[in-house]
Amino acid sequence: NLRFELDAGTSVQSGSTPQPPFTFTIIPASKRLLFTDYGLIGRGTTIIPVRATGATVEHLDLESSATDLVVKFAWPWSVRTPEAEFVEHIRKRLEQKGQRAMLKHIVDIKHSLRRTIGELKLPRIFMDPAGIDLTSQMRELRCMVMPVYERLEQVKDVAEFKKVYVDVVRGGSLYA
């Protein structure tokens, strides 16, 4: 089994409370495929199917170590608002408006982190091409750990699609 660790970052549930490193085992490809979004100029998004191990199960408030999760890695421009912040705002807003039933339709991010290329000591941070300021063009690593969600293509029929669509629209209107 292939294992990896994510450092503390920021846990969505605990805000800025320091956390121990989170450990995961990658799920064999026969169960779920690794997803990479290829593009000439993109965010380099990669989604890896994993399961939490050890104390990570408790820290992420999971039912068990058999809970299927994914880790989404992306390299967006550092000036973009992180996806995890949008999701956290939507989830809080739904709770404030007493719409807890809608939360099942919104991604439940268990853990997120952001790292600049300077923090990761990647070569680009040390480059100074002819005195050009690259800071506005910098990307950062963003990771999110979340449960596995099924693809929209897997709805059984038109009635199920309509229910999902209406719930998303209703949830979106509560966000405003």
N, C-alpha and C positions, 0 to 999 in steps of 0.2 A: 504494500500500500504506500502510495506517495503522500507525504504529509508536508504541510507548510504552515507558517505562522504569519499573522498580521499583527503589527504593533498596536499599541493602545488607541491611537487616533482619538476620535470623539465618539463615544457611545451615544446613540440617539436617546436611549432611556435615561442615561445618567448625566447628560450634558457634558461638562468638562471634567468630571470626576476621573482621575487616573485609573486605568484598567490594566490588568496583566496582559501579556501577549495572548492572542486568541489562536488556537491550533485547530487545524482542519485536515481531514483526509479527503483526497480527491476520489470521487465516485468513479469506478471503472466505466470506460466509454460504452460498454454494452448496455448500460442502464440509461445514460443521458449523454448527449454529445456536447463536446466543447464548442462554443460558438464564438466566432471572430468576425467582426464586421470590417471587411477589407475596403480600402478606398485610397486613392492617390493622396488626398489631403483630408484626413478625417480625424476622429478622436481615438482611433486605435482600440475600440471597445472590444473586450474579450470577456466572455461569461464562462465561468468554470463551475461545474457541479461538484458540491462538496458536502461533507457531514462534519459537524463539530465534534471535537474529542475532549476528553478530560473535563477540567473545570469550565471550559468554554460553554458547554451545554447549559450549565447553571447561570453563568454570566449573561448569556444571551436569552435567558428565560425560555428555553426550548423544552418540549415534552420529553424528548429522549435523544440519545446520540444517533438514533435511526432517522431523525427528521432530515429530509432532503432540503438542502439549501443551495444557493448559487452565490458566487462572489463575482460582482461586476467590476471590472477594471476599465478605466477610461482615462484619456489624456486630453481633456478639453482645455481651451484657453483659460488661463487663471483669472481673467476678468469676468468670466461667466458665473452667474449664481449657481451654486451646486444643486444638483437634482435633489439630493437628500434634504436640503433646506426647504425646497418647494413642497416635498412630500410631507415633511414634519409640520409645516404650516397648515396644509390641507387637513391632516389628521387632527391637529389641535382644534382647528375651526369646526370640524364636524362634531367633535366632542362637546365643544362649547355650545353648539346649537342643538344638542341633544339628539344627534343623528348617529349614535354608536352603531346601529345596524348597517350603515353605509361603509363603515371601516373595513368590512370584509372585501370591499371592492377597491381598496386603496392599498398600495404596496406597504408592507410592514417591514421597514428597514430595521434590522436588528443591530447593525453596527455600520458606521461609516468613518472614513478617514480621508484626509487630504495631505499630500506631501509635495512640496515644490521641488524643482530639479536641483536647487541649491541644497535643500535638506537631504536629498538623495545623492548629492555629490556627482551628478551626471556631467559629462564633458561639456555640454553646451553652456553651462553656467560660467565656465572659464574662458569662453570664446569672446573676442572683442573684434568683430570684423570691421576694420577701418573706423573705429570709434562710433559705430552705429548702436544706438540704444535698443537692445532686444527685449527689455522688460515688458513692453506692451504686447510682445508676441510670445511671451512665455506660456508654456502649458504646465499643468500640474497633474500628478497622479491622484485620481479619486477612486476610492474603493467603497463598495456597498455590499453588505451581506444581507440576504433576504431569503425568505422561503421560496420554493419553486412554485411558479405560477404556470397554469396551462395556457396555451396559445389560443387566441380567439378563433382560429380555424377549427378548433376542436368542439365548438358548440354543436349540439346534435341537430337542431332544426331552426326554422325561422322564429318560432315562439321563444326559444332560449336566447337567440341572438337579440330579439327585441327586449327581453328582460335585462340582459347585460347592458345594452345600449341605453335604455331608459334610466337604469341605476347610475350609469356613468354621468349622464346629463344632469340628473338630479343632484348627484354629489358635486359636480362642477358648479352648479348654481348656488350651492351652499358655501362655496369657497369665496365668492365675491363679498 
